[in-house]
Structures are given as structure tokens and as C-alpha cells.
Amino acid sequence: APDFKDSKIWQVEDGQTVVEACAGRDGEVLEMEKKKGRQKPPLLFDLTNLQKEANSRLGFSAQQTLSIAQDLYEKRKLITYPRTDSRYLTRELFAECLDNMRAVYAHFPEISQAAATNIKGGKKKFECVNDKKVSDHHAIIPTALRANPATLGKEEWAIYEMICRRFAAAFMDDATFASSTLWIGVEGHRYRATGKIFQDKGWLEAEPWRASEDNPLPNLRKGAAVTAQSLELVAHKTKPPAHFTDATLLAAMETAGKLIDDEELRDAMKERGLGTPATRAQIIETLLARKYIGKDGKRLVATDLGCWAVDVVCSMIPQVASPELTGEWEKRLKEMEQGGYAYGVFMHQVREMVSSGVNRVKGSNARPPACPVVSERQTNKEVSP
């Protein structure tokens, strides 16, 4: 492909000059590039990915998804253990997958049939089947028990459907597509157009919301003449980073170890991040309960109290706010597992750090911001006759 770089025009006047120079003028095709590609099926759900998906698609909080999944597991017996950090199955469990797929067939026959055909074929290797990547518990999948939608609540069915669709998708064919990129030159200015056509949607039939609409481009050769019939100058603004949602905060917690510079500590936190799949939702709920953050629709927004707490911690006990500390503790815990570090020494160090930090804060002038409700009550009390 030619080395054409996208560029922004920062001044409206400059953009208008380009429009005036190119509108209605003849140009030519500089390059037409065509590629074939494939999109592999996603891995199965672990708890964190189920929570992210449910928040993005359904607006469920992380805790809400965990509670629903726990009920589907304990009370309904419709899914496997949900508090897992694995997205894989063992080969032994894979051998029983057809029984589970029959339960999916009752509600989603077309996609489950496509998945079952691949499983029965025995030739295809599935990325989600890997003994080495299964931790204490395997990925979340439907059980062989057939669900009765009439007995499930609306939210329960929504989560169960997501798990069933993902289970089928993981064993379906790759999605295949043809993409094309067209570079056009007009009066010394370069324009780019992209197109994509799915040839076989494969697993995207199970999760159709992930498939983009077909966007074909005309088949043009290099040097072909074209005319810029119309041009539109579109103004945009640079945007600040978006507020976290449950989904994006869970993703940030899951990958927090990647922020660590120290290779040894980063290794200790590999595939761990902050919290565990079972505790991350509760961490978010605790922050909400303590008024450190609030909710604005799906957005998680820091409160004045939360900002104050961050300032105090970062200035007085900065190690507590650092993922390096979690990495250091993970490293020590692994050493303890292997008998290379004493439990008593570790706990003494933790107590010393906590005690020192608390005393430092207590001895400072740091005071939390006044509660608006309490302040209003006090003001009303003071001015009352």
C-alpha cells in the first residue's frame, strides 16, 4: 500500500480552501488495494468478560450481572460456576459439549446446529479448548439442563441467552470478508475510502450485533478517472477521555499489571490485574457505597470525597495507589506458595505499612470535604430563630 498518512486540518479556512480547490474537479485512482480476511470466534466467557458484555449491551452493573449469574448457577442449575477467571475448557469437558449444546438447540437451533456439526466433525481445532489455560475453574457455559423461558425473569434470560450464544459462537466457523481501500488524488489532495463485504458471517450469526453492515466499493483500477462531485467540510472537536463505565473499569482493573515498569513485578501480576473476577464487582459497589464515586447513567463519576481521598492517598501513602504494590504482594504470595518467603514476615510488613500510613494521615490537617446535606442542615439550624 502507498505510504499515505491521514492528516487533520485545524483551521476552517484551510479546509474551505481544499473544498474550493477540489469540488467538481477531475481526479484519478492512485491505488486500489484488496484483501481477504477472517475473524476468529471469540473465547468463552469468564466472569469479567461476561460483566463487561452485559454492561455494554444491557446496561447491567457488574454486581447485577454477578448476582444473576450466581442465581442461574445455584438456583436454576442452567450455567456452570460463574466466578471463574478462565475462558477455556479442558479436553475432557469438551468431549461432553454436545450434551450442553442440545440444551442450546432448544432455543437457538441454527447456531447450535452449526456448532455441533463442527464438534462432531472432529477435524477442527478450537481455541477455547486448552487444558493448560484452565485455572481452578473452566469458562462459563450452559449446562445440559434445558431452560424454560417462562420460569426465568427478563434479566435472567438476557444473561442466559448471552452465555448460550457465546457457547455456540466459540465452536462455529471463522467469519470471512473481503476488504478494499481506495486512494484518490484530486488537485494534489489525497482521499481514502474503505469498504468491507462479508463472504461468510460464520460465528457472527450467533452474535450479529458485532457484524458491520456490508459497505462495498466500486471496482476501479489504478489510473481510472473520477470526479469529485461533492465535498463536505465537517468540523469535529477533540474529546477528553471518556468516563469509565462498569465495562471499561473492569477492563482497566483486569489489565492494570501492564502499567508496571518493573518486569519482575509485571510478571507477578500477569493475567491477574487488580482484584479477581469474583471481587472486582464488589470493589466497584464498595466505592459507590462509600460515596467515592457516583453514577450518571452508565458513567462512573468521581465525587468530591473521592477526589479528596485520591489526593490524600497519593500525597501521603502513594504506594497504596500504585499497581506496583499489588505486583510486589503477588510476587511475595507466589514465593510463599513455593516456601521461599515467610508468612509472618509478610504480614509484619503489611501491618507496618498500614499503621505508618494511617498515623501519617491522622497527624495531618487533611479533612474530607463537607457533606452537602449535613452542611445545609447545620446552616439552617444556625439561622433558625
GIPE-V519771 format. One record per backbone hydrogen bond with DSSP energy under -0.5 kcal/mol. NH is the residue of the N-H (numbers start at 0). CO is the residue of the C=O. If there is no record, write none. Layout:
nh:NH co:CO
nh:NH co:CO
//
This chain:
nh:3 co:1
nh:9 co:7
nh:14 co:10
nh:15 co:11
nh:16 co:12
nh:17 co:13
nh:18 co:14
nh:19 co:15
nh:20 co:16
nh:21 co:17
nh:22 co:18
nh:23 co:227
nh:24 co:21
nh:26 co:225
nh:27 co:184
nh:28 co:223
nh:29 co:27
nh:29 co:182
nh:30 co:182
nh:32 co:180
nh:34 co:178
nh:36 co:176
nh:38 co:174
nh:39 co:37
nh:43 co:86
nh:44 co:139
nh:46 co:83
nh:49 co:45
nh:50 co:46
nh:51 co:47
nh:52 co:48
nh:53 co:49
nh:54 co:50
nh:55 co:51
nh:56 co:52
nh:57 co:53
nh:58 co:53
nh:58 co:54
nh:59 co:53
nh:64 co:60
nh:65 co:61
nh:66 co:62
nh:67 co:63
nh:68 co:64
nh:69 co:65
nh:70 co:66
nh:71 co:67
nh:72 co:68
nh:73 co:69
nh:74 co:70
nh:75 co:70
nh:77 co:71
nh:78 co:71
nh:79 co:140
nh:83 co:81
nh:88 co:127
nh:93 co:89
nh:94 co:90
nh:95 co:92
nh:96 co:93
nh:98 co:95
nh:99 co:95
nh:100 co:96
nh:101 co:97
nh:102 co:98
nh:102 co:99
nh:103 co:99
nh:104 co:100
nh:105 co:101
nh:106 co:103
nh:107 co:103
nh:111 co:107
nh:112 co:108
nh:113 co:109
nh:114 co:110
nh:115 co:111
nh:116 co:112
nh:117 co:113
nh:118 co:114
nh:119 co:115
nh:120 co:116
nh:121 co:117
nh:121 co:118
nh:126 co:124
nh:128 co:125
nh:129 co:88
nh:129 co:127
nh:132 co:129
nh:133 co:130
nh:134 co:132
nh:134 co:136
nh:138 co:87
nh:139 co:44
nh:140 co:138
nh:142 co:77
nh:148 co:146
nh:150 co:147
nh:151 co:148
nh:156 co:152
nh:157 co:153
nh:158 co:154
nh:159 co:155
nh:160 co:156
nh:161 co:157
nh:162 co:158
nh:163 co:159
nh:164 co:160
nh:165 co:161
nh:166 co:162
nh:167 co:163
nh:168 co:164
nh:169 co:165
nh:170 co:167
nh:171 co:168
nh:174 co:38
nh:175 co:199
nh:176 co:36
nh:177 co:196
nh:178 co:34
nh:179 co:194
nh:180 co:32
nh:181 co:192
nh:182 co:30
nh:183 co:190
nh:184 co:27
nh:185 co:188
nh:188 co:185
nh:190 co:183
nh:192 co:181
nh:194 co:179
nh:195 co:214
nh:196 co:177
nh:198 co:175
nh:199 co:175
nh:202 co:172
nh:203 co:200
nh:204 co:201
nh:205 co:202
nh:206 co:202
nh:209 co:206
nh:210 co:207
nh:214 co:195
nh:219 co:217
nh:222 co:28
nh:223 co:220
nh:225 co:26
nh:227 co:24
nh:228 co:226
nh:233 co:231
nh:243 co:299
nh:245 co:297
nh:248 co:244
nh:249 co:245
nh:250 co:246
nh:251 co:247
nh:252 co:248
nh:253 co:249
nh:254 co:250
nh:255 co:252
nh:257 co:254
nh:258 co:255
nh:259 co:256
nh:265 co:261
nh:266 co:262
nh:267 co:263
nh:268 co:264
nh:269 co:266
nh:271 co:268
nh:272 co:268
nh:273 co:252
nh:274 co:272
nh:278 co:275
nh:279 co:275
nh:282 co:278
nh:283 co:279
nh:284 co:280
nh:285 co:281
nh:286 co:282
nh:287 co:283
nh:288 co:284
nh:289 co:285
nh:290 co:287
nh:291 co:286
nh:292 co:286
nh:293 co:300
nh:295 co:298
nh:298 co:295
nh:299 co:243
nh:300 co:293
nh:300 co:298
nh:302 co:291
nh:306 co:302
nh:307 co:303
nh:308 co:304
nh:309 co:305
nh:310 co:306
nh:311 co:307
nh:312 co:308
nh:313 co:309
nh:314 co:310
nh:315 co:311
nh:316 co:311
nh:316 co:312
nh:319 co:316
nh:320 co:316
nh:320 co:317
nh:321 co:318
nh:324 co:321
nh:325 co:321
nh:326 co:322
nh:327 co:323
nh:328 co:324
nh:329 co:325
nh:330 co:326
nh:331 co:327
nh:332 co:328
nh:333 co:329
nh:334 co:330
nh:335 co:331
nh:336 co:332
nh:337 co:333
nh:338 co:335
nh:339 co:334
nh:340 co:334
nh:345 co:341
nh:346 co:342
nh:347 co:343
nh:348 co:344
nh:349 co:345
nh:350 co:346
nh:351 co:347
nh:352 co:348
nh:353 co:349
nh:354 co:350
nh:355 co:351
nh:356 co:352
nh:357 co:353
nh:358 co:354
nh:359 co:355
nh:360 co:356
nh:361 co:357
nh:362 co:358
nh:363 co:360
nh:374 co:370
nh:375 co:371
nh:376 co:372
nh:377 co:373
nh:378 co:374
nh:379 co:375
nh:380 co:376
nh:381 co:377
nh:382 co:378
nh:383 co:379
//
